[in-house]
Amino acid sequence: MAPGGNLGYDGHTMSAWVIVSWVAVAILTGLNIVVFLQLKKASEEMLKAAFPGARDVNDALSKMQDAMKSAQRGRPHPMLARSMGKKAGAKMAGQEAQLQAALSMLQSMQKKK
């Protein structure tokens, strides 16, 4: 052990490593801030695309809950109907027609008995 009890380290070497580590911390912190801001921007864009006219996340969540409640009641919310598009609407209409045809066939078979 060196005299003075510092295990052979001189003051200049130790302070250089402290400075290098704080510089690395500052660089990584800056990088984290940049990545966070980019992710926040992307999240806001997705929110605006999914829920047009929503002011914030709480407003978007309330719109989504309203849409789900109206869908459970049997009538699609305008936002859900718009997001389903024409293809989905046509597919649902085709399924409805198939269901009606199957029910009428079943009724006719029951009448013949």
C-alpha positions as CSV (number, residue, x, y, z in Angstrom):
1,M,0.0,0.0,0.0
2,A,1.4,3.4,-0.9
3,P,2.0,6.0,1.7
4,G,-1.2,8.0,2.4
5,G,-3.5,5.0,1.9
6,N,-4.7,5.7,-1.6
7,L,-3.8,2.3,-3.0
8,G,-1.5,3.7,-5.6
9,Y,-3.9,6.0,-7.4
10,D,-2.9,9.6,-7.9
11,G,-5.5,12.4,-7.8
12,H,-5.2,13.2,-11.6
13,T,-6.0,9.7,-12.8
14,M,-9.1,9.4,-10.6
15,S,-10.5,12.8,-11.5
16,A,-10.0,12.0,-15.3
17,W,-12.2,8.9,-14.9
18,V,-14.8,10.8,-13.0
19,I,-14.9,13.4,-15.7
20,V,-15.1,10.8,-18.5
21,S,-18.0,9.0,-16.6
22,W,-20.0,12.2,-16.2
23,V,-19.5,13.0,-19.9
24,A,-20.8,9.5,-20.8
25,V,-23.8,10.1,-18.4
26,A,-24.5,13.4,-20.1
27,I,-24.3,11.9,-23.6
28,L,-26.6,9.0,-22.7
29,T,-29.1,11.3,-21.0
30,G,-29.3,13.5,-24.0
31,L,-29.8,10.4,-26.2
32,N,-32.6,9.2,-24.0
33,I,-34.3,12.6,-24.2
34,V,-34.1,12.6,-28.0
35,V,-35.5,9.0,-28.2
36,F,-38.3,9.9,-25.8
37,L,-39.3,13.0,-27.8
38,Q,-39.4,10.9,-31.0
39,L,-41.5,8.2,-29.4
40,K,-43.9,10.8,-28.0
41,K,-44.3,12.4,-31.4
42,A,-45.0,9.1,-33.0
43,S,-47.5,8.2,-30.2
44,E,-49.4,11.5,-30.7
45,E,-49.6,10.9,-34.5
46,M,-51.0,7.4,-33.9
47,L,-53.5,8.8,-31.5
48,K,-54.6,11.5,-34.0
49,A,-55.0,8.8,-36.7
50,A,-56.9,6.4,-34.5
51,F,-59.1,9.0,-32.9
52,P,-59.6,12.1,-35.0
53,G,-60.6,15.1,-33.0
54,A,-59.3,13.8,-29.7
55,R,-57.6,16.4,-27.6
56,D,-55.6,14.1,-25.4
57,V,-55.4,10.5,-24.3
58,N,-58.3,10.8,-21.8
59,D,-60.5,12.1,-24.6
60,A,-59.5,9.3,-26.9
61,L,-60.2,6.7,-24.2
62,S,-63.6,8.1,-23.6
63,K,-64.4,8.0,-27.3
64,M,-63.2,4.4,-27.5
65,Q,-65.4,3.5,-24.5
66,D,-68.4,5.2,-26.1
67,A,-67.7,3.3,-29.3
68,M,-67.5,0.0,-27.5
69,K,-70.7,0.6,-25.5
70,S,-72.6,1.5,-28.7
71,A,-71.3,-1.6,-30.4
72,Q,-72.5,-3.7,-27.5
73,R,-76.0,-2.2,-27.9
74,G,-76.0,-3.4,-31.5
75,R,-75.5,-0.2,-33.4
76,P,-72.0,0.7,-34.5
77,H,-70.5,3.9,-33.4
78,P,-69.8,6.2,-36.4
79,M,-66.1,6.0,-35.6
80,L,-66.2,2.2,-35.7
81,A,-68.3,2.1,-38.9
82,R,-65.8,4.5,-40.5
83,S,-62.8,2.4,-39.5
84,M,-64.4,-0.9,-40.6
85,G,-64.6,0.5,-44.2
86,K,-66.8,-0.5,-47.1
87,K,-65.3,-4.0,-47.5
88,A,-66.1,-5.0,-43.9
89,G,-69.6,-3.5,-44.2
90,A,-70.2,-5.5,-47.4
91,K,-68.9,-8.6,-45.7
92,M,-71.3,-8.1,-42.8
93,A,-74.2,-7.6,-45.2
94,G,-73.3,-10.8,-47.0
95,Q,-73.1,-12.7,-43.7
96,E,-76.5,-11.2,-42.8
97,A,-78.0,-12.4,-46.1
98,Q,-76.5,-15.9,-45.5
99,L,-78.0,-16.0,-42.0
100,Q,-81.4,-15.0,-43.3
101,A,-81.3,-17.6,-46.1
102,A,-80.3,-20.3,-43.6
103,L,-83.1,-19.3,-41.2
104,S,-85.7,-19.3,-44.0
105,M,-84.5,-22.7,-45.2
106,L,-84.7,-24.0,-41.6
107,Q,-88.3,-22.7,-41.3
108,S,-89.3,-24.2,-44.6
109,M,-87.9,-27.6,-43.5
110,Q,-89.8,-27.4,-40.2
111,K,-93.1,-26.6,-42.0
112,K,-92.7,-29.7,-44.2
113,K,-92.6,-32.0,-41.2
